[in-house]
Amino acid sequence: MRFGLTGKTAVVTGGASGIGKAISESFVEQGAKVHMLEMDYDQAQELAAQLKQRGGQIEAHLCDVSDQSQAKEVIDRIIAQDCIDILVNNAGIAHVGDIENTSETELDRLYNVNIKGVYNCMYAIIPHMKERGGTIINMASVASHVGLNHRFAYSMSKGAVLAMTNSVAKDYLQDGIRCNSISPARVHTPFVDGFIAKNYPGQEKEMFEKLSKTQPIGRMANPEEVGYLAVYLCSDEASFITGTDFPIDGGFIKLNT
């Protein structure tokens, strides 16, 4: 099967909602065994139960990736039963604000999840991957490349993800570890719907259309489209690709600048 992941074991952080859910589902469909690391353990268990009913191999783990000891403990427990072939660092949080209305507390919160969380999981898994090779996907953003209005802390954190990706790809090239990143633009997830409902009550349809049209292609991405790209990058067909960022942005980076 082209782009098959049969026989591979993947760890997906934030793997039970939004983009992470689509990646988990796509990996399971392609034959991988998936371990989801999630703060929302109930949601992760519910997704795991649904996919198991369809014959998928998937497990849920409660984990705060910003806590290094907790992340390492959970990952070591997974390694004790499975050899990890794939790591997808998807867990992340957003923040709206420029530098003047970004508090130190908010900046630290973004750093702890979006930067330190990515570091913690790679720190725990890379020594294991060095024994047999592996693939890492880090979720970056169009904000890694271009300035977004009122996204100071978020852009900072995603810029760091891009830099970490390049560094790890270079450092572990000889160990057979490939490391790439994906940079989505706006993706239609429950988070987007919740944000619009909270901030623009009664104007949901109009705001959804307005946000959709910020992408040159005229719509938001579907989470599944990001999932398909992740499948390709983790498949053997992508074995010649490392140290590269893949925008999936409806033309946002190139056609808006």
Secondary structure, DSSP 4 states (H G I P E B T S, - for coil): -TT--TT-EEEEETTTSHHHHHHHHHHHHTT-EEEEEES-HHHHHHHHHHHHHTT-EEEEEE--TT-HHHHHHHHHHHHTT----EEEE-------B-GGG--HHHHHHHIIIIIHHHHHHHHHHHHHHTTT-EEEEEE--GGGTS--TTBHHHHHHHHHHHHHHHHHHHHTGGGTEEEEEEEE--B--HHHHHHHHHHSTT-HHHHHHHHHTTSTTSSPBPHHHHHHHHHHHHSGGGTT--S-EEEESTTHHHH--
